[in-house]
Amino acid sequence: MVKPKNPVGRPKKKKQSGKSQKNPVGRPKTAIDLEELVRICRLNCTMPEIAAFLDVPLRTLEDRYTKDREVREAVQKGRELGKLSVRRKQIQIMEDTGSATMAIWLGKQLLGQRDKHDIVTEDRSDSALDEAVTMFETLLKGKKDK
C-alpha cells in the first residue's frame, strides 16, 4: 500500500521565500549585570538574596547559574573574593585588637575552618582481658569455698 504524500488532516508546509524571521518565543532573557553579581557574591549572599538584589526570580537566577558559564564564573569569583576578604580581616583583627574570637568564628562559618582535635586512645585490650580473667577466677573461688 502506498502512503499518500499528504495524509488527511495534516496541513501542507508552506515554502518560505528569502530569509524568514522567526517570532521569538517566551520572554526576552533577563539581563544580569555580571559586575554587580560579583560584588553581591563577595558578601557570601544566598541565591534568594542575590535574586532579590538583582530583582530577578530565583528560578531564573538558578537556571542561568546552571546553564550560563559566565554567570556561574561570576558567582564563584565573587564568593572566592569574599573568602579572601574574610581571611584578610581575620589577620587585621588579630593584629589590631588581639581578640581572635570573632576571627575564629568567621573562619568556621564562612571558610570551613575547624578546630583539630587529636584523639589518642590507649590499647588496653590485654590488660582488660587479664582483669576480666582475674575477676572471673575470684568469683569461681568464692563459689567453691561455700
Residue pairs with C-beta under 8 A, 6 or more apart in sequence:
6 12
30 56
30 60
30 64
32 54
32 56
32 61
32 64
32 71
33 54
34 70
34 71
34 74
36 53
36 54
37 50
37 54
37 71
37 74
37 75
37 78
38 74
38 77
38 78
38 81
39 78
40 49
40 50
40 53
40 54
40 78
41 50
41 74
41 75
41 76
41 77
41 78
41 79
41 81
41 82
42 78
42 79
42 81
42 82
42 85
43 82
44 79
44 82
44 83
44 110
45 53
47 58
47 61
47 62
47 65
48 58
50 61
50 75
51 57
51 58
51 60
51 61
54 61
64 71
65 71
65 72
65 75
66 72
82 110
83 110
83 111
86 106
86 107
86 110
86 111
87 107
87 111
89 103
89 106
90 103
90 106
90 107
91 103
93 99
93 100
93 102
93 103
94 100
94 103
104 113
107 113
108 114
